[in-house]
Amino acid sequence: MKRAMFARLLAEEPALWTIAAAGRVEGCLVREQGRWRLSWFDGADRRLASYSGPVDGDLEGLAATLGARLGRPIELNAH
C-alpha cells in the first residue's frame, strides 16, 4: 500500500527535461499534475516545434520520434 501511494505522489510531482540536439537546447518537456507539455524555445528547429503527436511518460519513444523528425539524436536531460 505504501509503495503505491509513494509511486502516485512521484507521478504527481512536477518534473522538467530539456530537449537538446547536437548540444543545442531546443525546448523542454514538463510533467505537472499528471499532464505532459512540450515547450519550444525561440529559434527551435521547425521540424521539432511542429510536432503535434502524443506526449506521455514514454521518454525514450519521444526522443526517438523527435530524433527521426530532425535527422539526428535527441537528448532528454532531467532537471
C-alpha positions, 0 to 999 in steps of 0.5 A, a space after each residue: 500500500 505504501 509503495 503505491 501511494 509513494 509511486 502516485 505522489 512521484 507521478 504527481 510531482 512536477 518534473 522538467 527535461 530539456 530537449 537538446 540536439 547536437 548540444 543545442 537546447 531546443 525546448 523542454 518537456 514538463 510533467 505537472 499534475 499528471 499532464 505532459 507539455 512540450 515547450 519550444 524555445 525561440 529559434 527551435 528547429 521547425 521540424 521539432 516545434 511542429 510536432 503535434 503527436 502524443 506526449 506521455 511518460 514514454 521518454 525514450 519513444 519521444 526522443 526517438 520520434 523527435 530524433 527521426 523528425 530532425 535527422 539526428 539524436 535527441 537528448 532528454 536531460 532531467 532537471 
